[in-house]
């Protein structure tokens, strides 16, 4: 897969486990991340809510950047590469 300078890497949105155990979820996340990294040559980003991430994923995928949804907190206390501040999809003009 060819990337140009400034292209955004693939992002895996992980926000619910459904009926999966945390262990099974992590196994599937790991498989997806490795497959996409192998095929694109770039590390994908993990997107998740702060509580879900810390409860289910933290400590398992430290080699991957993560983008956290942490609404209504100006500067979340995390080591993620980015955070989503608001759940309303509008931009003030």
N, C-alpha and C positions, 0 to 999 in steps of 0.2 A: 504494500500500500504506500503510495507516495504522499508525503506531507510537504507543505510549503511553510516557510517561516511564518509564525503567528497562528498556524492552525491549532485549534483546541484538541487535546487528546480525547479519546473515548471516555465516557462517564458512566459508571454503574450506579443506578439509583436503587438503594436498598433501604426500605423504610418499614417493612413488615416481614414477619417470619411465617405468617399463615400457620399451617399445622406442622411446620418443620421445627425440630429442636434447634437450639443455637449451634450445636456442633454440626448438624447437617447443613444448616444455612452457611456456616463458614466454609464447609467443604465445597459447596456449590459456588460460593463467591470466589474462592481460591481457583477453582477450575476455570471460571469465566475470565478472571483477571489474567491468568497464565495464557489462556487461549488468545485473548485479545492482544496481549503484549507480544506474543510470538508472531501474530499475524500482522501487527502494525509497526512493531519495532519501538513502540512508545509505551510507557507505563500509563495505564488508565487511572482515572480519578475515581474515588469512592464518594458518592453523595449520600448523606443520611442526616436525619435529625440527631441533635446532640445526645439526647437521652438514649435513643435506640442504639446509636453508635457505641456509647460507653457501656451499655448493657450487653451488647451482642458481638461487637467487632473489635473494640479497643484492645490493643496488645497483640493482635493476630496479623495485622496487615501493615506494620510500621514502614515497610519499604515503599508503600504506595501513598501518594498524596490524597488527602480527603478534603471534601467541601462540605461544611456543616450548615444545616438549617438551624439557626438559633435565633428565633424571632424575638424582637423587642429588646435585645441586648446589644448595645452599641459595640462593645469589644468583648466577645466571649473569651473565656480563659481556656484556650485550646491551642494545639500545635498544628492545626489544619492549615491548608494553603489558602483557604477562602471561607467565607461564611455568607449565608443568605440571611439578611436582616428582617425581611418582611414577607408575609404570605400574600399580600395584595399585588397582583400583577399589573400595576400601573406606574407611570412615571410622571412626576409633577413637571409642569412646563414653566 
